[in-house]
Amino acid sequence: MKNLIRSAFVAATLSLALTTFASAAEVETGAIDIGQLMPSAKGKFVEVNLSPALLKFAARIAAKQEPETAELIRGLKSIRVNVVGLDDSNRAATTEQIEGVRRKLETQGWTKMVTVREGAGGDNVDIHVKQHGEESIDGLVVTVIDRNGEAVFVNIVGNINADQLATIADKFDIEPLRKIHTKMDAKKKAKEV
């Protein structure tokens, strides 16, 4: 009987700990879990995960040379980038996984800011943002299935304001981010009228 009670107590404690850990991970506004992407038979697979500590370190390094970039990095909580080569072994599953993430974003209140469809075999790009008020976003998700046989997933989590986004877009010549900034500015001006 003692062993049964002890086992039940351990199971309940473990369950509570796992639930608390899972809830803490989901609480981060702007974070999206895509799950594990399957590498192609060719093996092309890149995964980058930058934690808050690494981002703070990067901000310190960038502070002297790129103060605007450093300021943006300080407001970030995490960055995840995945690039996966596509072939017959993983194309269908990876495409479905990315399409599933896109559907999930739309049901969770994310705004689709950019859509690019370049016909059969062309690029297929969506950019979603999790808006935080009128002047900033809590998260940015870029999903790409490109004509070169790659799938790309990017999730940037943290408070990013429109001016910072414009600075980074111009500095690094990132056209999709310019489009996001333009749309955010248009929404802001429309509400002022």
HUSULMO-V496805 format. One line per field, one symbol per residue. psi: psi as a letter, one per 20 degrees, with the letter a starting at -180 (. if undefined). A space follows every 50 residues. Layout:
# HUSULMO-V496805
psi->???
This chain:
# HUSULMO-V496805
psi->gghgggggggggggggggggggghhihopippoiapqpqrhhjoppppoo rgghhgghgggigghmhggggghhiqhqppppppqpahhiggggghgghg ggggghijjqpohpppolapiaqopppqqoqnbiirqiqppppporijkq ppppopproprhhggggggggjlnghhghggghggggghhhh.
